[in-house]
Amino acid sequence: MEYEPQEENKVSGFVERMKESPRTVSAIIIVVIVIAAIYAFSGNNQKQVAIETATPTPEASTQPTASTSPIAKDGKVTGGATAAVTPIAPIDKNTLMDQSKALPEEKKTDSAYIETAVKGDSLTTLSRKAATRYLASNDAGYQVTNEHRIYIEDYVRKHLAKQPVTVGSQETISFELIKQAVESAKNLNDKQLHNLTKYTHVLNT
C-alpha cells in the first residue's frame, strides 16, 4: 500500500506538467492525428488492393474470342472445341471406268500393262495411266480417293527404272507393282491424304 500514493503523485505530477506546457499537449495531439491518418490511409489502400485483386482482368477472362481459331493451317485442332476436318470424298467407280476408256487403247500382257508414250508424257503420266486402268478393273478393298491415286502413281513411278521418255517409247508396268502401291495407299491417314489434295488437280488434265 505504500506504493499507491507514489503512483498517484506521479500521475498528478504528469497532469500538472501537461497543464503548464501547452506545447507538449499540442505536440501529442499532432502525433495522435498523424498516426490516425496513417492508419486510415493504409486501411483504404488495403481495401483498394483487395478490390483490384477480386476484379478479373481482360486477360484472365475465360470467354473465347472471335479471333481465336481452333484449327491450324495444317488441319490440326489446336484447342477449344473439337472441329471436324472436311472429309475427302471417294472417287466413283464409274468415273474411273470412264477415265480408263478415255485413255489410248489398252495393251497388256498376262502380268503387266504396256504404256506407250505420247507427246507430253513422263514416267509419272505413264504410271497414272496404268494405275487408272488397274483401279477401274480391280477392287482396291477400300474407298479410293483422288489423294490415294496420287500416292499410287507416285509409288509406281519411284519403282520404275529412270530413263528418258520419248514419243513412242514403251513402259512395262506390272500388275503386282500397282497392287503393292494400292495396298500401301490403304495405310494413309487423314493428315497424309489432306497433304496430297493439292496435287489432285492433275488427274483432271
Summary of the structure (lengths in Angstrom):
residues: 205
radius of gyration: 44.8
end to end distance: 121.7
largest distance: 137.3
contacts: 450
relative contact order: 0.10
helix: 57%
strand: 6%
